[in-house]
Amino acid sequence: MLAEIDENSPPPPPPPPPFGARKAPRGRISAAADCNSAGRRSFAPSSRRQSLATTGTHAAEWRRARRQSEPLVPLSAAADRARRADPLSEHGYTTLGPIASGAFSMIVRARHSSTGRQVAVKSFSKARCSRSALTSGAMRAEVEALLALRPSAHAHVANLIERCVSLTSISLMLEYCAGGSLQRRLASHSLRRVGLDEVEARAVASQLGRALSHLHRLGVAHRDVKPENVLYTDGSHATVKLCDFGFAKAPPAPPRLPRLPRPPALPALLHTVCGSPQYMAPEISSTGDGYRGPPVDMWALGALVYELLHAQPAFRASTLPQLSMRIQRGAHQPLSTSLSPRARAVVKKLLLVDPSARLSAHSLIEQPWLDEQHLQHSQPP
C-alpha cells in the first residue's frame, strides 16, 4: 500500500535506477509527483523514453497510483460529448435555436456563456465550401467586408463581434436583432395594400442611408439591399440594422508593411452579376463594361423605399425578361398621390437610370425629407 505523506515534509528522493538502466537526459526528470486532495501521491512518466524504477515494491506502487487516476477519464469523454452535441460550446457559446439555414451555411441564435449576451451565429461548413470555388469566394468576401466594418461598429449595421474557427467550420458571431426582418413587417401591410406610415418609412430610410454612407466611405459595397436584409433590433420597430454581406465587396486588406502604398478602396468597376432581381440596378446587366458598387446600393435603396411607402415592389412583371426590361427603362410603378412631395422626390432621384445622376448616400441623408428636424424617431448618430 501507498503510505500517507505529510504535505509539509519534502517528498522522498526517488530510488536509484537499477544497473544498466538508461539515465534521464540532463534538465529533465524521469517522474513527476503530485498530491491529490486525499493526500495520495500519483506518479506519471514524463516521456516514453524515460523510465521509472519499476522493480519490486516501487512498480506495484506506481501501478496502483496509476489506477487511482483512472476515474478522471470519463470527465474528458463527457466534455467531448458536449462539444459534439453543441459545436459552439468550444467557443464559449450555447446554442439557443435556429434562425435560418442554407446549402453551405446556417444561422442560429446563441448566448455567450460568460456575459450572457445573445448573438446570431452564421457558420460555414469548410467541407461544403471547399467543393465550390464560388461559395468559398463568397464566404471570404463576406468575412472581409465584416472585418473592414468591425472597428467602426456603426449603429445601423449588424456588426461582427468575433470570428471563431474550428476544424470543420468557420463561425461569425454577429449582433443579434430580435425584432424580425423588414420583409416580415411589410408582409402584414401588403395584404392590405397599405404602406408604412410616412414617418416610420422616413426613419427606416434615414437609418439605411446612414449605414450605406458609412459603408461607401470605407469602400464597401453591399450589393444586396432588400427588405429581407434589414432587421429590427427589437419589437419597438424603431431601429434597423443592415445585415447579410454575402454579396458585399470590400477593399483589399492594407499591406502589413507601413511603407508600402495602400491599395485603392475599390476596383474602378465591378463585373459580378449579383443581387435580387427586383432590386438590381439597370447597369448590372445592361452591358458587360462593369458597374460601380455604391450607385447600385442606392438604386436598391430607392426600390426599398418605394416598397416601404406602398407595401408593393417598385418593379413588377410576370417574367424575368419583362422585369429586366422595365428596370432598364426605369419604369417603376406610379407613386401614390397621397405621399408628400419630398418623399416622391427622394424616390425619383434614387431610381434614375443614369448612375452618375443618382443620389449618393451622403446626398440622400441631406435631403429635406430625411433632415433631422423632420424625423420624429430618435436616431443614433
Sequence and secondary structure as in RCSB ss.txt:
>XXXX:A:sequence
MLAEIDENSPPPPPPPPPFGARKAPRGRISAAADCNSAGRRSFAPSSRRQSLATTGTHAAEWRRARRQSEPLVPL
SAAADRARRADPLSEHGYTTLGPIASGAFSMIVRARHSSTGRQVAVKSFSKARCSRSALTSGAMRAEVEALLALR
PSAHAHVANLIERCVSLTSISLMLEYCAGGSLQRRLASHSLRRVGLDEVEARAVASQLGRALSHLHRLGVAHRDV
KPENVLYTDGSHATVKLCDFGFAKAPPAPPRLPRLPRPPALPALLHTVCGSPQYMAPEISSTGDGYRGPPVDMWA
LGALVYELLHAQPAFRASTLPQLSMRIQRGAHQPLSTSLSPRARAVVKKLLLVDPSARLSAHSLIEQPWLDEQHL
QHSQPP
>XXXX:A:secstr
      TTS         TT     TT  SEEEEE TTS EEEEES TTS    STHHHHHHHHHHHHTGGGHHH
HHHHHHHHHH GGGGGTEEEEEEEEE SSEEEEEEEETTT  EEEEEEEEHHHHHT HHHHHHHHHHHHHHHHHT
TT  TTB  EEEEEE SSEEEEEEE  TT BHHHHHHHHHHHT    HHHHHHHHHHHHHHHHHHHHTT B    
SGGGEEESSTT   EEE   TT B      SSTTS    SS S B    S GGG  HHHHH SS B HHHHHHHH
HHHHHHHHHHSS SS  SSHHHHHHHHHHT      TTS HHHHHHHHHHT SSGGGS  HHHHTTSGGG GGG 
 S    
